[in-house]
Amino acid sequence: MKWIFGLAIVITGCVTAVAQDQYPPKGSIPLGPFRPATPYRPVVNPLTDSEIHFSITGAKNDLTNVVVRVPVESVNLSDFGLVVYDGRSADAKLPFQVCPPRLLAKTGLKEEITLFLDTLKANETRALTFRGTSLPRPLLFPTAGESTAGQGFRWLVSSPDELNLAWHSDRKDVLLLRYMGDALDESSKDRRAETFKPYHHVFALDGETRLTKGPGGLYPHHHGLFFGFNKVTYGNGKKADVWHCTGDAYQSHEAFVQTLKGALFGRTHVRINWHGEKKEVFAEEERELTVYAPHDKGMLIEFASIVRPKANIVRLDGDPQHSGFHFRASNEVAEQFNAKKPETYFLRPDGKGKIGEERNWDPKTKKGPVNLPWDAMSFTVGGKRYTALYLDHPDNPKEARSSERVYGRIGSYFEYNLTKDKPLRVQYRIWIQEGEMTVDQCEAMCRAFTEPVSVVVK
């Protein structure tokens, strides 16, 4: 039997879904326009009673958090009813999500089907079946304020400068991510520090404990999940610091390109400008964050970014402590550090470090950890221990120079020359969970990010 769309399949490894509701929450958002949603219209499903059988085979080692993406090249599957069956049981349906292509997807795709497998054993083969149904695509989730017994993500507007991603389950919304993108406000020094860069807050699975730091506290310029460089040169010797955002430099939210929600993941894709001398724009960034359905006391976050220069050449440089993509834990962790009672340790590919011990690449000696596939920081907030696993993709620029700080920061940076023919493209993952992790657990999640699985269409 023929499938009516091309399955040019290139796969990486991650979570759950059924379909997708792409509609923005009620009300206008001052941060920028949402991509308009197309109203649902009943259609005749050409996939009804059609099937396609395919198999997914793991790598040579066990994988955890396996994100499987199937590119769709010729039709919009989100208009149709689909079910995915897991071959391990006759009636077992596997959650999936159909959505527009992600930021780093290859060009020319209509949509992507994303599936998530909690685990895939070494060389294990899973048989799956796509089956068309006569049922219309469901509108899964209500607008804010309504309740449903179904599970899935939805975006909620809490104030003019905040957009919240909540996991809806058992008629409750559990806050997991918050995007902060208020316009630059220079009415005071403190207010400028609160608004000089967009960033994301991360919450524990209780929906109340904020695990990341906002403005103020130790190093006020560290905000949640953030991305920037402190030594930028462009034009004829012009300089900018979009890490500390000193002088005229800052980053500004410009628009929402896309906000998606479904039973597998929630995603936000925003456009951000990088400003330098006299507040001129020297680079434009598209930034995308995807949060997958929580499981096993944790959740997976994907960070993707494309930065394009406005000038002919933009040089990105810095050092491990002041450049790159970083996770900054709650200021409570820094308060423990300042009181000389640190509770933070780092878990690395070579094992567990001691409380209060950190390793960093040294810009003076040019020595220290580089190109780590992963690094993990274990810290306490509100009397509970959490672990943030930082995963670097091999396609990101290298040499990647690592940063660890006991006061609660983990990340890495690299040097890069931005040109119009060579924009910067990066992707990272953060796995955040309650409790500690082992080296084997981190390795399995890292391999799922970096080692493609095999997909065969039968």
Wavefront OBJ file of the C-alpha trace (Angstrom):
o trace
v 0.000 0.000 0.000
v 1.237 3.498 -0.802
v 1.568 6.259 1.751
v 0.615 9.618 0.301
v 3.472 11.639 1.749
v 7.231 11.302 1.428
v 8.985 9.746 4.409
v 12.484 11.018 3.856
v 13.445 9.902 7.337
v 16.368 11.249 9.279
v 16.084 10.549 12.976
v 17.490 11.544 16.305
v 16.210 10.348 19.504
v 12.226 11.711 22.710
v 8.450 12.003 24.350
v 4.613 11.734 23.936
v 1.637 13.128 22.063
v -1.533 12.587 20.086
v -2.081 15.620 17.937
v -1.634 19.294 18.306
v -3.558 22.449 19.013
v -1.654 25.368 17.567
v -3.968 28.104 18.790
v -2.546 30.921 20.946
v -4.084 31.655 24.341
v -6.884 34.197 24.621
v -5.959 37.844 24.801
v -3.267 39.889 23.131
v 0.391 39.579 24.095
v 2.344 42.849 24.042
v 5.625 40.978 23.432
v 4.843 40.426 19.766
v 2.383 38.767 17.419
v 1.668 35.070 17.417
v 1.725 33.269 14.114
v -1.936 33.235 13.032
v -3.677 29.942 13.631
v -5.714 28.396 10.847
v -9.270 27.632 11.980
v -10.120 23.946 11.987
v -12.197 22.839 9.014
v -13.548 19.302 8.585
v -11.821 17.529 5.718
v -12.077 14.176 4.027
v -9.177 12.141 5.350
v -7.360 10.443 2.461
v -5.506 8.366 5.051
v -8.624 6.629 6.346
v -8.043 2.879 6.662
v -4.498 3.347 5.318
v -1.499 1.980 7.151
v 2.226 2.273 7.028
v 4.472 -0.055 8.969
v 7.926 0.956 10.076
v 10.520 -0.042 12.608
v 12.887 1.870 14.866
v 16.170 0.232 15.801
v 18.383 1.514 18.583
v 22.111 2.234 18.553
v 24.814 -0.030 19.934
v 24.130 1.207 23.486
v 20.991 1.807 25.563
v 19.284 5.156 24.955
v 17.048 7.220 27.264
v 14.693 10.036 26.174
v 14.648 9.109 22.502
v 13.121 11.782 20.273
v 12.094 10.341 16.907
v 11.159 12.760 14.143
v 9.585 11.736 10.844
v 9.745 14.479 8.181
v 6.544 14.981 6.161
v 7.151 16.445 2.728
v 3.882 16.699 0.819
v 0.730 17.031 2.958
v -0.382 18.682 6.180
v -1.043 15.671 8.389
v -2.340 17.858 11.214
v -5.546 18.233 9.182
v -6.191 14.498 9.394
v -6.841 11.847 12.010
v -3.894 9.575 12.741
v -3.138 6.896 15.299
v 0.243 5.310 16.023
v 0.216 1.746 17.325
v 3.072 0.174 19.241
v 3.735 -3.323 17.922
v 4.492 -4.667 21.392
v 0.745 -4.837 22.069
v -2.201 -5.113 19.679
v -4.107 -2.157 21.124
v -1.226 -0.060 22.510
v -1.324 3.456 21.081
v 1.870 5.475 21.156
v 1.549 9.214 21.810
v 2.878 11.479 19.054
v 2.599 15.051 17.855
v 2.264 16.528 14.386
v 3.560 20.056 14.022
v 5.253 22.516 11.658
v 8.983 21.879 11.220
v 11.237 22.887 14.096
v 13.785 25.685 13.723
v 16.706 23.430 12.735
v 14.717 21.078 10.485
v 15.780 20.745 6.875
v 14.070 23.099 4.446
v 11.114 22.044 2.310
v 9.169 20.103 4.935
v 5.434 20.544 5.458
v 5.391 19.120 8.970
v 7.154 16.720 11.308
v 5.763 13.768 13.226
v 7.489 13.555 16.598
v 7.404 10.492 18.820
v 9.030 9.982 22.192
v 10.375 6.715 23.560
v 11.363 6.704 27.226
v 13.999 4.066 26.519
v 15.381 2.088 23.601
v 17.667 -0.807 24.442
v 20.894 -1.481 22.568
v 20.030 -2.789 19.075
v 16.358 -3.139 20.097
v 13.841 -2.935 17.247
v 10.374 -1.486 17.858
v 7.668 -2.120 15.252
v 5.175 0.750 14.860
v 2.179 1.396 12.625
v 0.695 4.678 11.433
v -2.996 4.268 10.710
v -5.359 6.820 9.228
v -8.761 7.199 10.896
v -12.089 8.704 9.915
v -12.000 10.845 13.045
v -11.225 14.556 12.586
v -8.154 16.078 14.137
v -9.151 16.746 17.750
v -9.040 20.162 19.298
v -7.463 18.843 22.444
v -7.142 21.725 24.846
v -9.418 24.536 25.966
v -8.487 28.146 26.465
v -7.103 29.423 29.759
v -9.539 29.171 32.643
v -11.421 26.158 31.332
v -10.737 22.664 32.633
v -10.404 19.261 31.058
v -9.410 15.830 32.228
v -7.016 15.439 29.266
v -3.242 15.783 29.504
v -1.131 18.177 27.510
v 0.605 21.529 27.320
v -0.933 24.955 27.055
v 0.338 28.506 27.037
v -1.022 30.927 29.631
v -0.619 34.698 29.807
v -0.080 35.891 33.383
v 1.122 39.474 32.784
v 2.225 41.709 29.884
v 5.858 40.562 30.113
v 5.365 36.860 30.854
v 4.225 33.854 28.853
v 3.859 30.628 30.815
v 3.952 27.048 29.572
v 1.889 24.729 31.761
v 1.402 20.960 31.754
v -2.320 20.276 32.139
v -3.195 17.055 33.949
v -5.981 15.983 36.312
v -7.728 19.325 35.687
v -4.723 21.243 36.991
v -2.143 23.456 35.289
v 1.439 22.804 36.420
v 3.775 25.659 35.470
v 7.018 24.371 33.899
v 8.496 27.218 31.837
v 8.186 30.996 31.744
v 9.393 33.209 28.912
v 10.534 36.682 29.973
v 10.662 39.157 27.107
v 9.704 42.588 28.378
v 10.837 45.570 26.314
v 13.976 47.383 27.468
v 13.107 49.811 30.273
v 15.839 52.328 31.147
v 13.860 54.244 33.751
v 16.301 52.985 36.405
v 19.438 50.859 36.659
v 17.543 48.027 38.323
v 14.746 48.127 35.788
v 17.244 48.029 32.917
v 18.887 44.941 34.455
v 15.479 43.271 34.574
v 14.744 43.887 30.892
v 18.037 43.900 28.948
v 17.790 40.302 27.694
v 15.051 37.744 27.003
v 15.385 34.457 28.885
v 13.441 31.466 30.207
v 12.697 30.416 33.771
v 12.459 26.709 34.603
v 10.181 25.326 37.334
v 10.184 22.076 39.264
v 7.427 19.578 38.541
v 5.424 20.872 41.516
v 4.711 23.920 39.345
v 5.672 26.297 42.160
v 9.403 25.989 42.856
v 11.353 28.192 40.476
v 14.702 26.542 39.844
v 16.331 29.393 37.920
v 17.533 32.851 38.874
v 16.014 36.138 37.776
v 17.357 39.703 38.139
v 19.213 40.748 41.291
v 21.198 38.507 43.581
v 24.753 37.376 42.859
v 25.660 38.471 39.325
v 22.434 40.264 38.371
v 22.985 39.699 34.631
v 22.546 35.921 35.028
v 18.955 35.058 34.120
v 17.573 31.505 33.898
v 18.360 29.833 30.580
v 20.233 32.489 28.622
v 22.537 32.930 25.632
v 25.044 35.648 24.757
v 28.684 36.699 24.351
v 30.676 39.381 26.166
v 33.321 40.043 23.494
v 31.572 40.825 20.226
v 33.220 42.846 17.449
v 31.553 43.956 14.229
v 31.724 46.643 11.568
v 34.853 48.766 11.707
v 36.074 47.808 15.165
v 32.771 48.260 16.960
v 32.298 46.284 20.177
v 29.341 44.950 22.123
v 28.746 42.899 25.279
v 25.399 41.113 25.099
v 26.222 39.003 28.157
v 26.483 41.771 30.781
v 24.557 44.139 28.446
v 26.765 47.095 29.336
v 26.681 50.504 27.657
v 24.182 50.528 24.820
v 24.284 46.748 24.350
v 21.225 44.611 24.991
v 19.022 41.904 23.497
v 15.393 42.633 22.616
v 12.366 40.450 22.026
v 10.905 41.358 18.648
v 8.160 38.858 17.865
v 6.714 35.426 18.409
v 7.223 33.375 15.263
v 5.354 30.371 16.620
v 3.830 29.016 19.820
v 2.784 25.373 19.824
v 1.130 23.133 22.374
v 0.081 19.512 22.367
v 0.132 16.279 24.325
v 3.822 15.651 23.617
v 5.495 19.046 23.850
v 5.092 22.793 24.077
v 7.269 25.055 21.967
v 8.002 28.739 21.594
v 9.929 30.237 18.690
v 10.849 33.903 19.089
v 12.806 36.521 17.185
v 15.447 38.442 19.161
v 17.674 41.350 18.080
v 21.214 41.859 19.395
v 22.096 45.545 19.875
v 25.509 47.177 20.092
v 26.880 50.705 19.919
v 24.212 53.391 19.761
v 21.706 50.538 20.148
v 22.112 49.539 16.517
v 21.152 45.974 15.601
v 24.232 43.971 14.597
v 22.667 40.476 14.628
v 19.257 38.819 14.518
v 18.480 35.605 16.381
v 15.716 33.048 16.116
v 15.461 31.166 19.414
v 13.343 28.081 20.017
v 12.638 26.196 23.239
v 10.790 22.886 23.325
v 9.628 21.267 26.570
v 8.587 17.606 26.499
v 5.971 15.971 28.690
v 7.336 15.387 32.205
v 8.143 11.827 33.252
v 10.373 9.988 35.748
v 10.480 13.063 38.028
v 12.008 15.176 35.287
v 11.539 16.947 31.978
v 13.540 17.441 28.817
v 14.149 20.896 27.337
v 15.578 21.510 23.865
v 17.258 24.830 23.065
v 17.888 25.772 19.431
v 19.146 29.024 17.951
v 20.120 30.567 14.624
v 22.013 33.887 14.742
v 22.456 35.886 11.533
v 24.639 38.987 11.187
v 23.464 42.385 10.002
v 27.077 43.453 9.408
v 29.318 41.594 6.964
v 31.263 39.822 9.723
v 30.441 39.552 13.405
v 33.032 38.001 15.696
v 31.620 36.163 18.742
v 34.126 35.601 21.530
v 34.469 35.691 25.291
v 35.371 33.196 27.968
v 33.622 30.265 29.705
v 32.220 32.445 32.493
v 30.785 35.177 30.295
v 29.696 33.675 26.980
v 27.663 30.864 25.466
v 24.512 29.028 26.514
v 24.094 28.641 30.286
v 21.741 27.422 32.996
v 21.764 29.558 36.161
v 20.125 28.025 39.218
v 18.092 29.934 41.811
v 19.916 32.592 43.810
v 19.298 30.408 46.867
v 22.213 28.306 45.613
v 24.438 31.398 45.557
v 23.347 32.271 49.088
v 24.566 28.855 50.248
v 27.861 29.582 48.481
v 28.218 33.034 50.072
v 27.509 31.559 53.515
v 30.358 29.075 52.905
v 27.856 26.217 53.085
v 27.735 25.047 49.473
v 25.610 22.046 48.585
v 26.426 21.950 44.871
v 28.492 19.295 43.126
v 29.146 18.393 39.490
v 28.784 15.016 37.813
v 31.026 14.519 34.793
v 31.847 11.717 32.343
v 34.743 10.751 34.622
v 32.574 10.571 37.744
v 31.072 12.497 40.641
v 32.935 15.512 41.975
v 33.142 16.738 45.541
v 30.757 19.278 47.072
v 32.134 22.725 46.324
v 34.555 21.561 43.619
v 34.436 23.009 40.114
v 36.416 22.640 36.887
v 36.780 25.375 34.292
v 38.659 26.068 31.112
v 41.244 28.777 31.877
v 41.625 31.506 29.214
v 45.127 32.327 30.498
v 46.628 28.843 30.447
v 44.324 27.584 27.675
v 43.849 24.443 29.759
v 40.779 22.798 31.225
v 37.780 20.757 30.105
v 36.793 21.132 26.452
v 34.245 19.449 24.184
v 32.457 17.634 26.993
v 29.470 15.769 25.524
v 27.659 16.399 28.812
v 28.077 17.877 32.270
v 25.637 17.859 35.190
v 25.124 20.130 38.177
v 23.404 18.855 41.329
v 22.077 21.556 43.671
v 19.445 22.157 46.338
v 16.512 24.576 46.316
v 13.860 24.670 49.026
v 15.468 21.755 50.845
v 15.228 19.436 47.811
v 18.048 18.242 45.591
v 17.783 18.668 41.818
v 20.077 17.824 38.947
v 20.449 19.777 35.692
v 22.089 17.753 32.915
v 23.648 19.927 30.195
v 23.980 18.199 26.794
v 26.125 19.647 24.002
v 25.533 18.499 20.424
v 28.550 17.479 18.313
v 27.379 19.726 15.452
v 27.760 22.836 17.631
v 30.943 24.877 17.026
v 34.071 23.588 18.698
v 36.256 23.992 20.703
v 33.565 24.130 23.384
v 35.103 25.378 26.646
v 33.337 24.354 29.809
v 32.163 26.403 32.772
v 31.123 25.208 36.227
v 30.282 27.463 39.152
v 29.392 26.206 42.619
v 27.086 29.202 43.082
v 24.801 27.542 40.554
v 25.801 27.983 36.914
v 26.730 25.495 34.192
v 27.431 26.017 30.484
v 30.049 26.369 27.758
v 31.163 28.757 25.044
v 33.037 28.810 21.736
v 34.453 31.340 19.295
v 32.699 31.945 16.006
v 32.799 34.269 12.999
v 29.287 35.083 11.838
v 28.889 35.801 8.146
v 25.806 36.009 5.971
v 26.800 32.717 4.350
v 27.655 31.105 7.686
v 25.055 31.940 10.357
v 25.458 30.367 13.775
v 23.298 27.277 14.373
v 23.358 25.619 17.798
v 21.316 23.060 19.712
v 21.489 21.926 23.335
v 19.384 19.886 25.717
v 18.746 20.353 29.408
v 17.304 17.497 31.441
v 16.119 18.705 34.860
v 14.957 16.313 37.535
v 14.413 15.980 41.249
v 17.150 13.943 42.946
v 20.575 12.781 41.837
v 21.774 11.100 38.650
v 24.418 8.544 37.755
v 27.037 8.605 35.013
v 25.220 5.771 33.202
v 21.940 7.718 33.202
v 23.638 10.808 31.791
v 25.431 8.769 29.132
v 22.169 7.166 27.974
v 20.520 10.587 27.576
v 23.578 11.963 25.811
v 23.621 9.107 23.303
v 19.938 9.657 22.525
v 20.870 13.227 21.552
v 23.948 12.431 19.510
v 23.543 8.911 18.081
v 20.819 8.546 15.427
v 18.533 5.555 15.527
v 17.635 3.609 12.399
v 14.145 3.895 10.904
v 12.983 1.505 8.190
v 9.690 1.901 6.320
v 8.188 -1.431 5.257
l 1 2 3 4 5 6 7 8 9 10 11 12 13
l 14 15 16 17 18 19 20 21 22 23 24 25 26 27 28 29 30 31 32 33 34 35 36 37 38 39 40 41 42 43 44 45 46 47 48 49 50 51 52 53 54 55 56 57 58 59 60 61 62 63 64 65 66 67 68 69 70 71 72 73 74 75 76 77 78 79 80 81 82 83 84 85 86 87 88 89 90 91 92 93 94 95 96 97 98 99 100 101 102 103 104 105 106 107 108 109 110 111 112 113 114 115 116 117 118 119 120 121 122 123 124 125 126 127 128 129 130 131 132 133 134 135 136 137 138 139 140 141 142 143 144 145 146 147 148 149 150 151 152 153 154 155 156 157 158 159 160 161 162 163 164 165 166 167 168 169 170 171 172 173 174 175 176 177 178 179 180 181 182 183 184 185 186 187 188 189 190 191 192 193 194 195 196 197 198 199 200 201 202 203 204 205 206 207 208 209 210 211 212 213 214 215 216 217 218 219 220 221 222 223 224 225 226 227 228 229 230 231 232 233 234 235 236 237 238 239 240 241 242 243 244 245 246 247 248 249 250 251 252 253 254 255 256 257 258 259 260 261 262 263 264 265 266 267 268 269 270 271 272 273 274 275 276 277 278 279 280 281 282 283 284 285 286 287 288 289 290 291 292 293 294 295 296 297 298 299 300 301 302 303 304 305 306 307 308 309 310 311 312 313 314 315 316 317 318 319 320 321 322 323 324 325 326 327 328 329 330 331 332 333 334 335 336 337 338 339 340 341 342 343 344 345 346 347 348 349 350 351 352 353 354 355 356 357 358 359 360 361 362 363 364 365 366 367 368 369 370 371 372 373 374 375 376 377 378 379 380 381 382 383 384 385 386 387 388 389 390 391 392 393 394 395 396 397 398 399 400 401 402 403 404 405 406 407 408 409 410 411 412 413 414 415 416 417 418 419 420 421 422 423 424 425 426 427 428 429 430 431 432 433 434 435 436 437 438 439 440 441 442 443 444 445 446 447 448 449 450 451 452 453 454 455 456 457 458
